Structures are given as structure tokens and as C-alpha cells.
């Protein structure tokens, strides 16, 4: 079984103190930083772009796990790579040619992530799994923080684990959306090895990040 990793979402951080918030995450034992990029088009919200990521990356040694909720995504991949993204995760619905976008990320020497919304079926990516480093299962509809976890998506994780075993291929399975102390165990038992969490990490236990990360890993 893979080591459980925590990728805190800075969507729940204090945006006026982002640099300090990332330092707090480093000191608290975060394995990576999850950066939600939204364009107000593919999803109904706006967040941050390459200049902010570049600025934050200069002062952090952690992996930047960048989730691009933007469309059309293909032409922006290079900008986020140059900004310092270590993992670039895209949605199949946001590109005209998923294979071409995966190849572009690989050619930039970055890890490739592909995200599946709650309504998106696994079939859309099964032919590409050998070229993917990470599959991000959305357990809420993307676009807003603080939504309620959808347990139905756990079946997708179990199906991905089965495919991994049958094909003898390796990729990380990440889950994002409403992850808290009550449902993290079921996500891990289903087969997820990277948990994205924002509100729980920044707000629970009076904002004790170290304690919250440890609790998510040990449940």
C-alpha cells in the first residue's frame, strides 16, 4: 500500500498571507501544496494564475500540485509549467485532444494528472492510464470550496485500483472535495493515497495544521 500523502488546498488559506500560509503548511507536515486554478468559465469562480504561483514557488520546497480548472487548457499548460507547477492536472472536457495535452505536459518534464468530475466516467481516461501519473477524483462538483462530500465517487477509486492491478500499471489516486475526519478513512480504504483538504486543515482544531494533517493520515 502506498504512503498516504496530504495535499492541502490553499483555496481555504488566508489569501492576504499566502506566503506565510504555505510556510505553516510546510512546518505542519504537508506533503505537497494543492493549487486550485479556476477561470470563471470552465467553473463558476476565479482564483489565481501563473504570476502568483511563480511567486509562491520561490519560497517553498514542497511539490506544487496544480489543478487546472480552465478551458481551453492546452494553450495554458506551458505557462503553469514555467510558473513552477510540479504536477499539472487537467480535465478531459477542457481539451480538444486529451492525448496531445498529456504529451505536452510530459514533454515539459512535469507529472501528468487527469481529473474526473463526479459525473465523468472512468472510460474517458482508461486508454491513457499508462501515461498518467495521477488521477484526481472530484468528490464535489468543482468550482467552490466547502462543499459536501459525495460518497458515490468511491466506486470510481475502487474501479481504478482494479484496473491498476489487472494492467500492472502505477499511478497515484487523489481525492478532492469535502474531505474531513469523518470520510478520509473510507477514501483511503477505497484506494486513494493522496487526500486534498482545505477547510478541515485550515479551520479544524483552532487551525492546528500539524494536528489536522496527522489526523487525516491516521484515521
Helices and strands as residue ranges (DSSP letters): E 5-9, G 10-12, G 15-17, H 18-27, E 32-38, H 50-57, E 63-69, G 74-76, H 77-83, E 87-91, G 92-94, H 98-107, E 111-116, G 122-124, G 126-131, E 134-138, G 151-153, H 154-167, E 172-176, H 184-190, E 194-197, H 199-203, G 204-207, H 209-218
